[in-house]
């Protein structure tokens, strides 16, 4: 049936990350059966699509989570913890995106691609040109410190080249806080972790990319196109577990008010699952 569709291709790009995950870990990742991407603007309803195997579940939402019972929340946290403790153990020699080679093996490519990078590229800010200046002579990024500095430079470029109009007072305030963030990020860098570990992250692990069954166990993790290898300091619990926006979480005393309280339940389950599955606390202690 699928082969009869015009322009249908197999999935050399979209299948790379899912196929790596299927081979190496037990995270519930849907199998990509077929897809089509048409670069031209068209009214054809089949110009762009993706076909995956059926997942028997519903999409998770923050509104849904607010009504969870204690048992349902524990089921969600347990399956989410299983995802995290497995991803943490996927270590690589450098930072970037996963690519598949001719022998069907996997290696880390020479560029780090994220949603923010993609949006900036579409705006004509060319963040990849900035990124390239931080790669070594072989074209790879092998330093966590360089990765942080690269992100700061990309953010700095986007901040000052933005086309958004602001009032003078607002602009001064924004410049001041941008400078504060730059200083904070510099202090946050752990020099002892400069050479790794470098670990795999999903890149877009929001509730809308998680499917759960009737008991609120995760049965599918969708949309791995932004997955990439990052320094371990960037391997953090999902902030949506707090039920707060990133703006609210940027406020004074946020950790005490929201983060520590909201994440304690998840981190407790993660520690227990890590001991049960791996008999150590690699992630729990980081």
N, C-alpha and C positions, 0 to 999 in steps of 0.2 A: 504493500500500500504506500509506504513512504517513498519508494523509488519512483513512483509514478508522478510525484510532485515535480514541477519544472524547477531547474536550478538547484536541486537538492544536493548538498555536499555532506561528506562525512565530517567529523569534528576534530581536525588536527589541533586547533587552538583551544576550543572550549573543553575538550576532553583531557587536556594535559593535566590540569590540577586535579579534577575528579579521579582520573585513573591513577595518579600517584597516591591519592588518599585511599582509594579502594585497595591498592596493593600493600600499603604500609600500616594502616590503622583501621579501626572499626567504627569510625564516625559514620552515621547514616547519611551518605551522600547519594543523591539520585544519579542514575546513569543517563548520560546524554545519548539519545538514540540518533538524532539527526538535527540539523539546523540549516537555515539559509539566511544570508545577509546580502541585501541589495544596496549598493552604494548610491544608486540613483533614486531620486524622488519619484514615487509611483503610487497609484491608487490600488495596486494589487494587494489584497489582504494577505497574500502568502509571500509578499516580498521579503519579509523578515519574520522569522519564527524560530522556536526551539522546541524540540520534542524530547521529553524525559519519561522515564518509567513512572507508573502511578504510585503516589504516596497516599496512604490511607490516614489522613489527618487534617487538621485545620491550621491556618496561619495564626501564630501567636500575636497578641497585641498588648500594649501596656494597660489599656482599659480592661481587658480580660484578666490581666494579672491582679488588678486591684480587688477582684472578687474571688481570688483563689482561696481555698481552704488551706489549713496548715499542711495537710497531707499532699495536696496538689502542688503547693509551693516547694515542698521537699522533693517531690518527684521531678519537677522542673530543674531545681538546683542540682540534683544528683546527675541527671543526664547532661546538664551543662558542664558540670565538673568533670565528667568523663571525657568530654570534648577537650577541655582545657588541659587536663593532665596528659593526654595523648599528643596534642599539638606541641606542648612544651618539650617533648622528647624528640621532636623532629629537628635536629640540629644540622647546620650547613656551614661551609667554610667562609662564606661571604654573604653580603646583603644584596637583595634584588628579587626578581621574580623567577618562578620556576619555569624551566623550558625542557622540552623533551628532545632527546637526540635521536640519531638514526637507528641506534640499537634499542630504542624504546626505554632507555634509561632516562634519568632526570638530573639536571644540573641547574645552578642559579645563573640567570642571565645577567646582562650588563646594565640593565636599567631597573629602577624601582618605580613602579606605576601605582598610583593611588587615585582615589576619586578627586581629591584636591588638585593633584598634579594634572589630571586630565582636564578639569575645568579651567585651570590656568592656561593650559595649552590651547584650548578652544578660544580663550580670550586673547591669544596672541602674545602671552607673556613669556613663552618658551622656557619653562622651568627645567626642561631636560638639558638645555645648554649650560645652566648653572650646575646641574647635577653632574655633568660630564667632567667638570673641573675638579671634582673630588675623587674621581676614579684613579686607580694606580696605572702604571705603565701598561698593564695587560687589560685595562678597561673594567676592572672590578673594584667594588667598594668593600674594603675589609676592616674598616675602623668604625666603631660605634661613635667615637668623638667626631669623626668626619661626617658621619651620617647626621648627627644632631646639628652640626654647623651648616651642613647643606640645607637641612630643613629650615633653619633660621634665615639663611640667605634667600631661599625661595620665598619664605613668608615676608621677608623684608622687601623683596622685589615686588611682590603682589600688593603689599601695603602702600608703597609709594608710587606705584604705577596704576593704582586703581582709578577707574573712570568715575567712581561715585563722588558726587558733589557733597561737600560738607561745609559747615560754617567754620569761621576761624577758630572760635573757642572750642568747638568739638574737635577740630583737627589737632589743636595743641594737646588736648586731653588724650586723644588717641595716640599721638606720638609719645607722650609721657608713659602711657601704659604699655606701649610696644617696647619701649626701652626697659621697663621693669620686667617684662616677660623675658626679654633677651638675657638680662642679668640672672634671673631665676633659672632659666634653662642651662646657662653656663655653670651655675653652682650645682645643679641637679646631676650633671654628667658624672658618672663613676669611672674614674681613670682606670681602675682595676679591671673593668669589663670592656675595655677598648677592643680587645681581640676576640670577643665573644663571651658567652655563647650567642649565636645567631639562630633564631627560631622562626617557625612558620606561624603566621597569623591569618585569620580569615579575611580581614580587611574591611568587612561591612557586616559585622555580626549584630544586626538589629533584630528586634522581634519579628518584623515582617519577613525575614529570611529564615525563620525557624518554623517548622511544622510540628504540632504536638498531637498526641492521641487523646482519647477521652479521659485518661488518667493524668494528662499534662506531661507525659514523657516525650522528649524530643524524638521524632521519627524521621526527620529530614532537615538537613542544613543546605540551604539553597545559595545560589549566586556567589560562586568562588572566584569570579573573574578578577577581583581586586586582592586576592590572596598574595602574600609576598613574604620574604624572609627579612626579619628586622632584628635589631639588638634586643636582648632579653629584657632590658629596662622598659621596652615598649609593649611587653607582653603583660597586659593588665586586665582585670575583670571588666565586663561591660558596664559602663556607667548607667545604662538604662535600668539596672537593678535598683537604683536609688529612687526611681520614679521622678527624677528631677532633670531639668534641661541643663545643657552645658553652661548656659548663662548663669543659672542659679547656683551651679556648682563652683563657679568662679568667685563667689563671694567670700567675705572674711569669715573665718572659723567654719568653713564648709565641711572640713573633714570631721570635726567633732559633731556637727549638727546632722549631717546627712550620710557622708561616705562610710564612716566607721560603723555606724548603727545599721545601715542598710546592707552593708557587705559582710558583716560578721556572720550572719546565718549561712550565706553562700560559702564563705571561706572555711567555716567549720565543717561543712559537708565535703568540701574539696579536700581538706586535710584527711578526713576519714576515708574517702574514696581512694586517695593516693596511696595510703597505707594498705588498704585492702588489695589494690590492683598491683602496685609496684613495690610494696614493702619498704618504701622510703618517703621522704617529704621534700623532694627536690623543689617542686614549685611552691609548696606551702611555706617554705623557709625563705623564699626570695622576696 
